[in-house]
Amino acid sequence: MNPITVGILGSIMLLVLLFLGMPIAFVMMFVGFLGIGYLASFSAALPVVANTVYETASYYPYTIIPLFILMGAFAGSAGITAKLYQSFDKWFRRLPGGLGIATIAACACFGALSGSSVAAAAAMGTIAIPEMRRFKYDPALAVGVVAAGGTLSFMIPPSLGFVVYGMLTEQSIGKLLVSGIIPGAVLALAFVSVIIIKVKLNPDLAPVTPGSISRREKIRAFGGVWETLLVFLIVMGGIYLGYVNPTEAGAIGAMALLLIVLGKMKLTWKSLSAALLEAARISILVLFLVAGANVFSYFLALSTIPTSVSSWLAALGVSPYLVLVIIVVIYLVLGCFLDAISMMVLTMPVIFPVIKALGFDPLWFGVICVIMMEAGLITPPVGLNVYTLAGVVKDVPMTTIFRGAYPFLFAIFVVTFFITVFPSICLYLPSLMGR
């Protein structure tokens, strides 16, 4: 068989094994091993697998992942999540859908401390949904706001999505993280716009919260935000100005939040061990996903499929943006069946060479890719944020949560369109970085 046929058969085997329930990391590693063995030799395939796992685990920037997870865990232990919500509640209470707006703002700020969207959805679900219920908010709107707001942690740095994309494509993780700042803020504003429009059209969805807040109380409410702003400025400011690399910034952020927790005397052995275990669990998960993707990428490179697909698309003479639309649709379909990180590692070996061949900026595509991963977090039937909320709010059906999240999915598409038309939205800040 010629290499392309082997590559196609290997891809089909991969999909079959996935649908049979085999973990995606081991599927990619297994199929990659068989493919390399057939196209080269099995004596060459074994060292490729061993070296890939070792090199992935010893890759210095990889240490940023447990540090970002620890940042989120320490922020939760310090009670920062609840303080953020309480502060924004005082600022936005009198606006249409004020509690929903406060939830989005708190999710955005929590995203500046944690790269885990699931953690954001769980944390805000326990805090914001009871409040919105207390003031008679529509159940679908309440859960939809939290499900959508939780996705912001995947875009706003520190973001695991950008870290994994950078590892898979060998792009600057620092520049990728900075590229997500403005799009993350724009997406948060788009979510706020959805809430305001829905409530303006139907005020019964979110009755105005009673009580007025004085200017003095609003100023005092800033006290619930300063910790988040300080840590975010230290971490992202250090990366942006070139004083520290992303891994060093993650260590500084984790240490700063640990000191805050210790200062508040809220650190317990139980919370510390839980944070360390979660950091280890997610780090090992991502390690094997990336290692599996790298082995599979090596197999695909031997099969010449990526270069053949790129050459075929170039020969078609169609607009690069039409190809981009097709890629976006593929991601939307995959988002219905795979989690965000798995979707990225599965597609990047084929998609990224095509993106480079079409002349698109890799940083810009990284933002597009992460936005599509966000959409996958709230699309049925495998929306992880929706499943997380269903576990937190046990009396709300998942169909209601998906229904509440649909309008915010539309906002994601609108933001994707604007970033495509105006790529400077995500490229401006990275272009100013020192290194």
TORLUM-342247 format. One record per residue (C-alpha): z negated, x negated, y; residue in one letter. Coordinates in steps of 0.1 Angstrom, whole numbers, always signed. Layout:
BEGIN
<pt z="Z" x="X" y="Y" residuo="A"/>
...
end
This chain:
BEGIN
<pt z="+0" x="+0" y="+0" residuo="M"/>
<pt z="+7" x="-11" y="+35" residuo="N"/>
<pt z="-23" x="-17" y="+59" residuo="P"/>
<pt z="-18" x="+15" y="+79" residuo="I"/>
<pt z="-18" x="+37" y="+48" residuo="T"/>
<pt z="-50" x="+20" y="+37" residuo="V"/>
<pt z="-66" x="+26" y="+71" residuo="G"/>
<pt z="-56" x="+63" y="+70" residuo="I"/>
<pt z="-70" x="+68" y="+35" residuo="L"/>
<pt z="-102" x="+50" y="+45" residuo="G"/>
<pt z="-106" x="+73" y="+75" residuo="S"/>
<pt z="-101" x="+103" y="+52" residuo="I"/>
<pt z="-127" x="+90" y="+28" residuo="M"/>
<pt z="-151" x="+85" y="+57" residuo="L"/>
<pt z="-147" x="+121" y="+68" residuo="L"/>
<pt z="-151" x="+134" y="+33" residuo="V"/>
<pt z="-183" x="+114" y="+28" residuo="L"/>
<pt z="-196" x="+126" y="+62" residuo="L"/>
<pt z="-191" x="+163" y="+52" residuo="F"/>
<pt z="-209" x="+156" y="+19" residuo="L"/>
<pt z="-240" x="+146" y="+39" residuo="G"/>
<pt z="-240" x="+108" y="+36" residuo="M"/>
<pt z="-256" x="+91" y="+67" residuo="P"/>
<pt z="-229" x="+81" y="+91" residuo="I"/>
<pt z="-241" x="+45" y="+95" residuo="A"/>
<pt z="-239" x="+38" y="+58" residuo="F"/>
<pt z="-206" x="+57" y="+55" residuo="V"/>
<pt z="-189" x="+35" y="+81" residuo="M"/>
<pt z="-204" x="+4" y="+65" residuo="M"/>
<pt z="-194" x="+14" y="+30" residuo="F"/>
<pt z="-158" x="+24" y="+39" residuo="V"/>
<pt z="-154" x="-6" y="+60" residuo="G"/>
<pt z="-166" x="-29" y="+32" residuo="F"/>
<pt z="-141" x="-13" y="+7" residuo="L"/>
<pt z="-113" x="-15" y="+32" residuo="G"/>
<pt z="-119" x="-51" y="+41" residuo="I"/>
<pt z="-122" x="-59" y="+4" residuo="G"/>
<pt z="-88" x="-43" y="-4" residuo="Y"/>
<pt z="-70" x="-58" y="+26" residuo="L"/>
<pt z="-85" x="-92" y="+25" residuo="A"/>
<pt z="-109" x="-99" y="-5" residuo="S"/>
<pt z="-143" x="-87" y="-16" residuo="F"/>
<pt z="-156" x="-122" y="-13" residuo="S"/>
<pt z="-147" x="-120" y="+24" residuo="A"/>
<pt z="-160" x="-85" y="+28" residuo="A"/>
<pt z="-196" x="-93" y="+17" residuo="L"/>
<pt z="-202" x="-119" y="+44" residuo="P"/>
<pt z="-186" x="-96" y="+70" residuo="V"/>
<pt z="-212" x="-69" y="+63" residuo="V"/>
<pt z="-241" x="-94" y="+62" residuo="A"/>
<pt z="-231" x="-112" y="+93" residuo="N"/>
<pt z="-224" x="-80" y="+112" residuo="T"/>
<pt z="-259" x="-66" y="+105" residuo="V"/>
<pt z="-275" x="-99" y="+114" residuo="Y"/>
<pt z="-255" x="-104" y="+146" residuo="E"/>
<pt z="-262" x="-68" y="+158" residuo="T"/>
<pt z="-299" x="-72" y="+152" residuo="A"/>
<pt z="-300" x="-105" y="+169" residuo="S"/>
<pt z="-279" x="-94" y="+199" residuo="Y"/>
<pt z="-302" x="-101" y="+229" residuo="Y"/>
<pt z="-292" x="-70" y="+250" residuo="P"/>
<pt z="-301" x="-48" y="+220" residuo="Y"/>
<pt z="-338" x="-53" y="+228" residuo="T"/>
<pt z="-333" x="-30" y="+258" residuo="I"/>
<pt z="-334" x="+1" y="+235" residuo="I"/>
<pt z="-370" x="-1" y="+224" residuo="P"/>
<pt z="-381" x="-9" y="+259" residuo="L"/>
<pt z="-363" x="+22" y="+274" residuo="F"/>
<pt z="-379" x="+43" y="+247" residuo="I"/>
<pt z="-414" x="+29" y="+255" residuo="L"/>
<pt z="-408" x="+37" y="+292" residuo="M"/>
<pt z="-403" x="+73" y="+284" residuo="G"/>
<pt z="-433" x="+74" y="+260" residuo="A"/>
<pt z="-456" x="+58" y="+286" residuo="F"/>
<pt z="-443" x="+82" y="+313" residuo="A"/>
<pt z="-453" x="+111" y="+291" residuo="G"/>
<pt z="-487" x="+96" y="+284" residuo="S"/>
<pt z="-493" x="+91" y="+321" residuo="A"/>
<pt z="-487" x="+128" y="+328" residuo="G"/>
<pt z="-458" x="+119" y="+351" residuo="I"/>
<pt z="-436" x="+147" y="+337" residuo="T"/>
<pt z="-460" x="+175" y="+346" residuo="A"/>
<pt z="-466" x="+159" y="+381" residuo="K"/>
<pt z="-429" x="+158" y="+387" residuo="L"/>
<pt z="-425" x="+195" y="+379" residuo="Y"/>
<pt z="-455" x="+205" y="+401" residuo="Q"/>
<pt z="-442" x="+185" y="+430" residuo="S"/>
<pt z="-406" x="+199" y="+429" residuo="F"/>
<pt z="-420" x="+234" y="+424" residuo="D"/>
<pt z="-437" x="+231" y="+458" residuo="K"/>
<pt z="-405" x="+220" y="+475" residuo="W"/>
<pt z="-381" x="+244" y="+459" residuo="F"/>
<pt z="-402" x="+275" y="+451" residuo="R"/>
<pt z="-388" x="+297" y="+478" residuo="R"/>
<pt z="-351" x="+290" y="+470" residuo="L"/>
<pt z="-331" x="+313" y="+447" residuo="P"/>
<pt z="-341" x="+303" y="+412" residuo="G"/>
<pt z="-366" x="+279" y="+426" residuo="G"/>
<pt z="-384" x="+272" y="+394" residuo="L"/>
<pt z="-351" x="+264" y="+377" residuo="G"/>
<pt z="-341" x="+240" y="+405" residuo="I"/>
<pt z="-375" x="+223" y="+402" residuo="A"/>
<pt z="-369" x="+219" y="+365" residuo="T"/>
<pt z="-335" x="+203" y="+370" residuo="I"/>
<pt z="-350" x="+179" y="+397" residuo="A"/>
<pt z="-379" x="+170" y="+374" residuo="A"/>
<pt z="-355" x="+164" y="+345" residuo="C"/>
<pt z="-334" x="+141" y="+367" residuo="A"/>
<pt z="-364" x="+121" y="+377" residuo="C"/>
<pt z="-377" x="+120" y="+341" residuo="F"/>
<pt z="-342" x="+107" y="+332" residuo="G"/>
<pt z="-349" x="+78" y="+355" residuo="A"/>
<pt z="-377" x="+68" y="+332" residuo="L"/>
<pt z="-364" x="+76" y="+298" residuo="S"/>
<pt z="-330" x="+73" y="+281" residuo="G"/>
<pt z="-338" x="+101" y="+255" residuo="S"/>
<pt z="-324" x="+135" y="+263" residuo="S"/>
<pt z="-343" x="+150" y="+234" residuo="V"/>
<pt z="-376" x="+137" y="+248" residuo="A"/>
<pt z="-367" x="+152" y="+282" residuo="A"/>
<pt z="-359" x="+186" y="+267" residuo="A"/>
<pt z="-391" x="+187" y="+247" residuo="A"/>
<pt z="-413" x="+175" y="+276" residuo="A"/>
<pt z="-398" x="+199" y="+301" residuo="M"/>
<pt z="-397" x="+227" y="+276" residuo="G"/>
<pt z="-435" x="+227" y="+272" residuo="T"/>
<pt z="-441" x="+226" y="+309" residuo="I"/>
<pt z="-413" x="+246" y="+327" residuo="A"/>
<pt z="-405" x="+274" y="+303" residuo="I"/>
<pt z="-440" x="+289" y="+303" residuo="P"/>
<pt z="-440" x="+289" y="+341" residuo="E"/>
<pt z="-405" x="+306" y="+343" residuo="M"/>
<pt z="-417" x="+332" y="+318" residuo="R"/>
<pt z="-448" x="+338" y="+338" residuo="R"/>
<pt z="-427" x="+347" y="+368" residuo="F"/>
<pt z="-403" x="+370" y="+348" residuo="K"/>
<pt z="-373" x="+347" y="+347" residuo="Y"/>
<pt z="-345" x="+357" y="+324" residuo="D"/>
<pt z="-351" x="+341" y="+290" residuo="P"/>
<pt z="-315" x="+328" y="+286" residuo="A"/>
<pt z="-316" x="+313" y="+321" residuo="L"/>
<pt z="-350" x="+296" y="+315" residuo="A"/>
<pt z="-341" x="+279" y="+282" residuo="V"/>
<pt z="-305" x="+271" y="+294" residuo="G"/>
<pt z="-319" x="+253" y="+325" residuo="V"/>
<pt z="-341" x="+231" y="+303" residuo="V"/>
<pt z="-314" x="+224" y="+277" residuo="A"/>
<pt z="-289" x="+214" y="+303" residuo="A"/>
<pt z="-315" x="+195" y="+324" residuo="G"/>
<pt z="-325" x="+174" y="+294" residuo="G"/>
<pt z="-289" x="+161" y="+291" residuo="T"/>
<pt z="-294" x="+142" y="+324" residuo="L"/>
<pt z="-314" x="+116" y="+306" residuo="S"/>
<pt z="-282" x="+106" y="+288" residuo="F"/>
<pt z="-265" x="+98" y="+321" residuo="M"/>
<pt z="-291" x="+88" y="+346" residuo="I"/>
<pt z="-302" x="+52" y="+339" residuo="P"/>
<pt z="-320" x="+40" y="+319" residuo="P"/>
<pt z="-295" x="+56" y="+294" residuo="S"/>
<pt z="-292" x="+49" y="+257" residuo="L"/>
<pt z="-256" x="+62" y="+259" residuo="G"/>
<pt z="-245" x="+34" y="+282" residuo="F"/>
<pt z="-264" x="+8" y="+262" residuo="V"/>
<pt z="-246" x="+18" y="+230" residuo="V"/>
<pt z="-212" x="+21" y="+247" residuo="Y"/>
<pt z="-217" x="-14" y="+262" residuo="G"/>
<pt z="-226" x="-28" y="+228" residuo="M"/>
<pt z="-196" x="-13" y="+211" residuo="L"/>
<pt z="-171" x="-22" y="+238" residuo="T"/>
<pt z="-186" x="-55" y="+250" residuo="E"/>
<pt z="-189" x="-43" y="+286" residuo="Q"/>
<pt z="-216" x="-52" y="+311" residuo="S"/>
<pt z="-246" x="-30" y="+303" residuo="I"/>
<pt z="-260" x="-36" y="+338" residuo="G"/>
<pt z="-228" x="-24" y="+355" residuo="K"/>
<pt z="-226" x="+6" y="+331" residuo="L"/>
<pt z="-262" x="+16" y="+339" residuo="L"/>
<pt z="-255" x="+14" y="+377" residuo="V"/>
<pt z="-223" x="+34" y="+373" residuo="S"/>
<pt z="-243" x="+64" y="+360" residuo="G"/>
<pt z="-264" x="+67" y="+392" residuo="I"/>
<pt z="-241" x="+87" y="+414" residuo="I"/>
<pt z="-225" x="+108" y="+386" residuo="P"/>
<pt z="-259" x="+116" y="+374" residuo="G"/>
<pt z="-270" x="+128" y="+408" residuo="A"/>
<pt z="-237" x="+148" y="+412" residuo="V"/>
<pt z="-242" x="+164" y="+378" residuo="L"/>
<pt z="-278" x="+174" y="+388" residuo="A"/>
<pt z="-265" x="+190" y="+420" residuo="L"/>
<pt z="-238" x="+208" y="+399" residuo="A"/>
<pt z="-266" x="+223" y="+377" residuo="F"/>
<pt z="-285" x="+233" y="+407" residuo="V"/>
<pt z="-254" x="+250" y="+421" residuo="S"/>
<pt z="-250" x="+270" y="+388" residuo="V"/>
<pt z="-286" x="+283" y="+391" residuo="I"/>
<pt z="-282" x="+293" y="+428" residuo="I"/>
<pt z="-248" x="+311" y="+421" residuo="I"/>
<pt z="-262" x="+329" y="+391" residuo="K"/>
<pt z="-293" x="+341" y="+409" residuo="V"/>
<pt z="-273" x="+351" y="+440" residuo="K"/>
<pt z="-250" x="+372" y="+419" residuo="L"/>
<pt z="-280" x="+387" y="+399" residuo="N"/>
<pt z="-314" x="+383" y="+417" residuo="P"/>
<pt z="-331" x="+400" y="+387" residuo="D"/>
<pt z="-325" x="+368" y="+366" residuo="L"/>
<pt z="-351" x="+349" y="+387" residuo="A"/>
<pt z="-375" x="+368" y="+409" residuo="P"/>
<pt z="-387" x="+349" y="+440" residuo="V"/>
<pt z="-419" x="+331" y="+432" residuo="T"/>
<pt z="-447" x="+346" y="+453" residuo="P"/>
<pt z="-468" x="+326" y="+477" residuo="G"/>
<pt z="-458" x="+303" y="+505" residuo="S"/>
<pt z="-462" x="+265" y="+506" residuo="I"/>
<pt z="-472" x="+248" y="+539" residuo="S"/>
<pt z="-454" x="+217" y="+552" residuo="R"/>
<pt z="-486" x="+198" y="+546" residuo="R"/>
<pt z="-487" x="+208" y="+509" residuo="E"/>
<pt z="-450" x="+197" y="+506" residuo="K"/>
<pt z="-458" x="+163" y="+520" residuo="I"/>
<pt z="-488" x="+159" y="+498" residuo="R"/>
<pt z="-466" x="+169" y="+468" residuo="A"/>
<pt z="-447" x="+136" y="+473" residuo="F"/>
<pt z="-477" x="+120" y="+455" residuo="G"/>
<pt z="-464" x="+133" y="+422" residuo="G"/>
<pt z="-430" x="+115" y="+427" residuo="V"/>
<pt z="-439" x="+81" y="+440" residuo="W"/>
<pt z="-446" x="+66" y="+406" residuo="E"/>
<pt z="-411" x="+76" y="+393" residuo="T"/>
<pt z="-394" x="+63" y="+425" residuo="L"/>
<pt z="-413" x="+30" y="+423" residuo="L"/>
<pt z="-404" x="+23" y="+387" residuo="V"/>
<pt z="-368" x="+34" y="+391" residuo="F"/>
<pt z="-364" x="+11" y="+422" residuo="L"/>
<pt z="-380" x="-18" y="+404" residuo="I"/>
<pt z="-358" x="-14" y="+373" residuo="V"/>
<pt z="-324" x="-4" y="+388" residuo="M"/>
<pt z="-329" x="-23" y="+420" residuo="G"/>
<pt z="-335" x="-55" y="+400" residuo="G"/>
<pt z="-304" x="-49" y="+380" residuo="I"/>
<pt z="-283" x="-39" y="+410" residuo="Y"/>
<pt z="-293" x="-69" y="+431" residuo="L"/>
<pt z="-289" x="-93" y="+402" residuo="G"/>
<pt z="-325" x="-105" y="+401" residuo="Y"/>
<pt z="-330" x="-95" y="+364" residuo="V"/>
<pt z="-307" x="-85" y="+335" residuo="N"/>
<pt z="-310" x="-51" y="+319" residuo="P"/>
<pt z="-334" x="-63" y="+291" residuo="T"/>
<pt z="-357" x="-80" y="+316" residuo="E"/>
<pt z="-356" x="-48" y="+338" residuo="A"/>
<pt z="-365" x="-27" y="+307" residuo="G"/>
<pt z="-395" x="-50" y="+300" residuo="A"/>
<pt z="-406" x="-48" y="+337" residuo="I"/>
<pt z="-403" x="-10" y="+336" residuo="G"/>
<pt z="-422" x="-6" y="+304" residuo="A"/>
<pt z="-450" x="-29" y="+317" residuo="M"/>
<pt z="-452" x="-10" y="+350" residuo="A"/>
<pt z="-456" x="+23" y="+332" residuo="L"/>
<pt z="-481" x="+8" y="+308" residuo="L"/>
<pt z="-502" x="-4" y="+338" residuo="L"/>
<pt z="-499" x="+31" y="+353" residuo="I"/>
<pt z="-512" x="+47" y="+320" residuo="V"/>
<pt z="-540" x="+22" y="+318" residuo="L"/>
<pt z="-549" x="+28" y="+355" residuo="G"/>
<pt z="-552" x="+65" y="+347" residuo="K"/>
<pt z="-572" x="+57" y="+316" residuo="M"/>
<pt z="-549" x="+79" y="+295" residuo="K"/>
<pt z="-538" x="+54" y="+269" residuo="L"/>
<pt z="-551" x="+61" y="+234" residuo="T"/>
<pt z="-545" x="+43" y="+201" residuo="W"/>
<pt z="-528" x="+75" y="+189" residuo="K"/>
<pt z="-503" x="+77" y="+218" residuo="S"/>
<pt z="-497" x="+39" y="+217" residuo="L"/>
<pt z="-489" x="+39" y="+180" residuo="S"/>
<pt z="-467" x="+70" y="+184" residuo="A"/>
<pt z="-448" x="+53" y="+212" residuo="A"/>
<pt z="-443" x="+21" y="+192" residuo="L"/>
<pt z="-432" x="+40" y="+161" residuo="L"/>
<pt z="-407" x="+61" y="+180" residuo="E"/>
<pt z="-393" x="+30" y="+197" residuo="A"/>
<pt z="-390" x="+13" y="+162" residuo="A"/>
<pt z="-374" x="+44" y="+147" residuo="R"/>
<pt z="-347" x="+49" y="+173" residuo="I"/>
<pt z="-340" x="+12" y="+176" residuo="S"/>
<pt z="-334" x="+9" y="+138" residuo="I"/>
<pt z="-313" x="+40" y="+138" residuo="L"/>
<pt z="-291" x="+27" y="+166" residuo="V"/>
<pt z="-290" x="-8" y="+150" residuo="L"/>
<pt z="-275" x="+5" y="+118" residuo="F"/>
<pt z="-251" x="+29" y="+136" residuo="L"/>
<pt z="-237" x="+0" y="+157" residuo="V"/>
<pt z="-236" x="-24" y="+127" residuo="A"/>
<pt z="-217" x="+3" y="+107" residuo="G"/>
<pt z="-193" x="+9" y="+136" residuo="A"/>
<pt z="-186" x="-29" y="+139" residuo="N"/>
<pt z="-178" x="-32" y="+101" residuo="V"/>
<pt z="-156" x="-2" y="+103" residuo="F"/>
<pt z="-139" x="-16" y="+134" residuo="S"/>
<pt z="-131" x="-48" y="+116" residuo="Y"/>
<pt z="-115" x="-28" y="+88" residuo="F"/>
<pt z="-94" x="-8" y="+113" residuo="L"/>
<pt z="-83" x="-40" y="+130" residuo="A"/>
<pt z="-71" x="-53" y="+97" residuo="L"/>
<pt z="-52" x="-20" y="+91" residuo="S"/>
<pt z="-36" x="-23" y="+125" residuo="T"/>
<pt z="-42" x="+14" y="+132" residuo="I"/>
<pt z="-57" x="+9" y="+168" residuo="P"/>
<pt z="-27" x="-12" y="+179" residuo="T"/>
<pt z="-2" x="+11" y="+162" residuo="S"/>
<pt z="-17" x="+42" y="+179" residuo="V"/>
<pt z="-17" x="+24" y="+213" residuo="S"/>
<pt z="+20" x="+14" y="+208" residuo="S"/>
<pt z="+29" x="+49" y="+197" residuo="W"/>
<pt z="+13" x="+65" y="+227" residuo="L"/>
<pt z="+30" x="+40" y="+251" residuo="A"/>
<pt z="+63" x="+48" y="+235" residuo="A"/>
<pt z="+59" x="+85" y="+240" residuo="L"/>
<pt z="+61" x="+80" y="+278" residuo="G"/>
<pt z="+36" x="+108" y="+285" residuo="V"/>
<pt z="+11" x="+107" y="+314" residuo="S"/>
<pt z="-20" x="+86" y="+306" residuo="P"/>
<pt z="-40" x="+116" y="+319" residuo="Y"/>
<pt z="-25" x="+139" y="+292" residuo="L"/>
<pt z="-38" x="+114" y="+266" residuo="V"/>
<pt z="-72" x="+115" y="+284" residuo="L"/>
<pt z="-73" x="+153" y="+282" residuo="V"/>
<pt z="-66" x="+151" y="+244" residuo="I"/>
<pt z="-94" x="+125" y="+240" residuo="I"/>
<pt z="-118" x="+148" y="+259" residuo="V"/>
<pt z="-108" x="+178" y="+237" residuo="V"/>
<pt z="-114" x="+156" y="+206" residuo="I"/>
<pt z="-149" x="+148" y="+219" residuo="Y"/>
<pt z="-156" x="+184" y="+226" residuo="L"/>
<pt z="-147" x="+193" y="+190" residuo="V"/>
<pt z="-167" x="+164" y="+175" residuo="L"/>
<pt z="-196" x="+174" y="+197" residuo="G"/>
<pt z="-199" x="+206" y="+177" residuo="C"/>
<pt z="-206" x="+187" y="+145" residuo="F"/>
<pt z="-221" x="+152" y="+154" residuo="L"/>
<pt z="-249" x="+140" y="+175" residuo="D"/>
<pt z="-240" x="+120" y="+207" residuo="A"/>
<pt z="-246" x="+84" y="+194" residuo="I"/>
<pt z="-229" x="+91" y="+161" residuo="S"/>
<pt z="-199" x="+105" y="+179" residuo="M"/>
<pt z="-196" x="+75" y="+201" residuo="M"/>
<pt z="-198" x="+49" y="+173" residuo="V"/>
<pt z="-174" x="+69" y="+151" residuo="L"/>
<pt z="-146" x="+72" y="+177" residuo="T"/>
<pt z="-148" x="+40" y="+198" residuo="M"/>
<pt z="-130" x="+17" y="+173" residuo="P"/>
<pt z="-99" x="+38" y="+178" residuo="V"/>
<pt z="-103" x="+53" y="+212" residuo="I"/>
<pt z="-113" x="+22" y="+232" residuo="F"/>
<pt z="-82" x="+2" y="+224" residuo="P"/>
<pt z="-61" x="+32" y="+235" residuo="V"/>
<pt z="-80" x="+35" y="+268" residuo="I"/>
<pt z="-74" x="-2" y="+275" residuo="K"/>
<pt z="-37" x="+1" y="+266" residuo="A"/>
<pt z="-34" x="+30" y="+290" residuo="L"/>
<pt z="-49" x="+9" y="+319" residuo="G"/>
<pt z="-80" x="+29" y="+324" residuo="F"/>
<pt z="-111" x="+12" y="+338" residuo="D"/>
<pt z="-136" x="+6" y="+309" residuo="P"/>
<pt z="-166" x="+13" y="+332" residuo="L"/>
<pt z="-150" x="+46" y="+344" residuo="W"/>
<pt z="-143" x="+56" y="+308" residuo="F"/>
<pt z="-178" x="+48" y="+299" residuo="G"/>
<pt z="-190" x="+75" y="+323" residuo="V"/>
<pt z="-165" x="+100" y="+310" residuo="I"/>
<pt z="-175" x="+92" y="+274" residuo="C"/>
<pt z="-213" x="+97" y="+282" residuo="V"/>
<pt z="-205" x="+130" y="+300" residuo="I"/>
<pt z="-188" x="+142" y="+269" residuo="M"/>
<pt z="-218" x="+131" y="+249" residuo="M"/>
<pt z="-239" x="+153" y="+272" residuo="E"/>
<pt z="-217" x="+183" y="+266" residuo="A"/>
<pt z="-222" x="+178" y="+228" residuo="G"/>
<pt z="-260" x="+180" y="+233" residuo="L"/>
<pt z="-257" x="+217" y="+242" residuo="I"/>
<pt z="-226" x="+229" y="+222" residuo="T"/>
<pt z="-230" x="+249" y="+190" residuo="P"/>
<pt z="-237" x="+245" y="+161" residuo="P"/>
<pt z="-252" x="+209" y="+164" residuo="V"/>
<pt z="-266" x="+208" y="+199" residuo="G"/>
<pt z="-297" x="+185" y="+196" residuo="L"/>
<pt z="-312" x="+197" y="+228" residuo="N"/>
<pt z="-309" x="+233" y="+217" residuo="V"/>
<pt z="-326" x="+225" y="+183" residuo="Y"/>
<pt z="-353" x="+207" y="+202" residuo="T"/>
<pt z="-360" x="+237" y="+224" residuo="L"/>
<pt z="-359" x="+260" y="+195" residuo="A"/>
<pt z="-388" x="+240" y="+180" residuo="G"/>
<pt z="-407" x="+241" y="+213" residuo="V"/>
<pt z="-401" x="+278" y="+221" residuo="V"/>
<pt z="-402" x="+293" y="+187" residuo="K"/>
<pt z="-397" x="+330" y="+197" residuo="D"/>
<pt z="-364" x="+324" y="+214" residuo="V"/>
<pt z="-333" x="+325" y="+191" residuo="P"/>
<pt z="-309" x="+295" y="+192" residuo="M"/>
<pt z="-281" x="+319" y="+201" residuo="T"/>
<pt z="-300" x="+328" y="+233" residuo="T"/>
<pt z="-304" x="+291" y="+242" residuo="I"/>
<pt z="-267" x="+284" y="+236" residuo="F"/>
<pt z="-258" x="+314" y="+257" residuo="R"/>
<pt z="-281" x="+302" y="+285" residuo="G"/>
<pt z="-265" x="+267" y="+284" residuo="A"/>
<pt z="-228" x="+278" y="+286" residuo="Y"/>
<pt z="-227" x="+280" y="+324" residuo="P"/>
<pt z="-240" x="+245" y="+327" residuo="F"/>
<pt z="-213" x="+233" y="+302" residuo="L"/>
<pt z="-188" x="+246" y="+327" residuo="F"/>
<pt z="-205" x="+224" y="+354" residuo="A"/>
<pt z="-201" x="+194" y="+331" residuo="I"/>
<pt z="-163" x="+200" y="+330" residuo="F"/>
<pt z="-161" x="+204" y="+367" residuo="V"/>
<pt z="-179" x="+171" y="+373" residuo="V"/>
<pt z="-157" x="+154" y="+347" residuo="T"/>
<pt z="-126" x="+166" y="+366" residuo="F"/>
<pt z="-139" x="+152" y="+399" residuo="F"/>
<pt z="-148" x="+118" y="+383" residuo="I"/>
<pt z="-113" x="+117" y="+369" residuo="T"/>
<pt z="-97" x="+125" y="+403" residuo="V"/>
<pt z="-121" x="+103" y="+422" residuo="F"/>
<pt z="-131" x="+74" y="+400" residuo="P"/>
<pt z="-149" x="+57" y="+429" residuo="S"/>
<pt z="-178" x="+81" y="+422" residuo="I"/>
<pt z="-188" x="+59" y="+393" residuo="C"/>
<pt z="-171" x="+26" y="+403" residuo="L"/>
<pt z="-184" x="+21" y="+439" residuo="Y"/>
<pt z="-219" x="+9" y="+431" residuo="L"/>
<pt z="-209" x="-15" y="+403" residuo="P"/>
<pt z="-183" x="-30" y="+426" residuo="S"/>
<pt z="-210" x="-41" y="+450" residuo="L"/>
<pt z="-233" x="-57" y="+423" residuo="M"/>
<pt z="-242" x="-94" y="+426" residuo="G"/>
<pt z="-234" x="-102" y="+390" residuo="R"/>
end
